[in-house]
Amino acid sequence: MAGVPSPNYLTLSDIAKQCHNQELVAMVDEFDKPTTLFSAMPWKQATDALRDVSGKVTAYPSAQYVGLDLGVKADKGNWTQSEEGLAMLESWAEINEKTYNVSPHKEATRWENDRMHIRAMAMAAEEGLLYGNPKTNPAQPKGFMPRFTKVTDFNRVASGQKYDYCTLSAGGSTANGESSILIIAKGGMAPTLLYPRYQENNGLMYRHFDFENALDVNGGNVRIAKSQFQITFGLSIRDTRTAVRVANIDTSNATSIGNIRDALFEAVAAIPREYKSSIEMYTTKKVILELRKNYANLVNPVTYDPAGKGKNSYGDILFDGFILHECESMLDTEAVVS
């Protein structure tokens, strides 16, 4: 299939390495372990410290056949200015000096304590990437799901009509009990995470502080050491056709689960051909389990061992030719998209 070649994009690890700070590299390595979607996203630098101003394509240029004695008007398509905000996510860890002193491996103990906070922050970042909504919390970035607010008529997609953020429905109608499958392309103007310009260490922070006097919950004197973690990021989608959501999946309804198969083929059809070879699909653990129950002959674990020796998958499945990645940050309590 013709399509986008292996994308040459920055990863979060690349951004950390640019800072020449090994502790930042260690921090973002921990980000990759609990996350699925966040760790797989490409990154680019924003135009400013807390925002990115760019263009969003709404119509592509066209070409015309022309005779020898006629010219053709310039056609640049249609672009609209688009602005995306970046958000700062922060966490602090504390360790008691007594706990630190009784440990035979003091620095390892402090690192384990820090690592739990880093992983929790990674999960919070992934949830913000999915569901962040500045309208309800101005400190959050605008994530994927708040962009997909209306079910798209697939006949418009099939006929080549203009649409914005294609949302397909699996037919579920349980209030605050729905799930989704998110299909995302890579490369070109597809979804990209943003890191800030003009911020120290590309918006990443991992700082240690020495032990200091403090009070415990009962007012007693203790000595604690703190660690600070921070990441600044946002989301840019310059071509809205490069991400599709299959919404309204009711995992308690066999009919809704049965609609997923056709919805996935429609979702792939909605993505421009040049991006089809780069798409990734993400969903919840519950959706994967229900697919197994309803399509036992079409669902198999995915193995990622190039040597062919066989290796357990990381929660991913092969469903009717599509690989679905399990994403723990995706919810089974989404609202119905109408």
HUJOZI-V951342 format. One record per backbone hydrogen bond with DSSP energy under -1.0 kcal/mol. NH is the residue of the N-H (numbers start at 1). CO is the residue of the C=O. If there is no record, write none. Layout:
nh/co
NH/CO
NH/CO
This chain:
nh/co
4/274
15/11
16/12
17/13
18/14
19/16
20/17
25/21
26/22
27/23
28/24
29/25
30/26
31/27
32/28
43/10
44/193
46/195
48/51
52/84
54/82
56/80
57/238
58/78
59/78
70/67
78/59
80/56
82/54
84/52
86/50
87/233
89/231
91/229
93/227
95/225
97/223
100/96
101/97
102/98
109/105
110/106
111/107
112/108
113/109
114/110
115/111
116/112
117/113
118/114
119/115
120/116
121/117
122/118
123/119
124/120
125/121
126/122
127/123
128/124
129/125
130/126
131/127
132/128
136/133
137/133
140/137
143/132
144/129
145/130
147/144
148/145
149/147
152/167
156/153
157/153
158/154
159/155
160/157
161/156
168/245
170/247
172/248
177/174
178/334
179/249
181/246
182/282
183/244
184/280
185/242
190/187
192/236
193/42
194/234
195/44
197/48
202/199
203/200
204/201
205/230
207/228
209/226
212/224
214/222
216/220
219/216
222/214
224/212
225/95
227/93
228/207
229/91
230/205
231/89
233/87
234/194
236/192
239/189
242/239
244/183
245/166
246/181
247/168
249/179
253/250
257/253
258/254
259/255
260/257
263/259
264/260
265/261
266/262
267/263
268/264
269/265
270/266
275/272
278/275
279/276
280/184
282/182
283/325
288/284
289/285
290/286
291/287
292/288
293/289
294/290
295/291
298/295
300/318
302/316
308/305
317/324
318/300
319/322
320/298
322/319
324/317
325/281
327/283
330/327
334/178
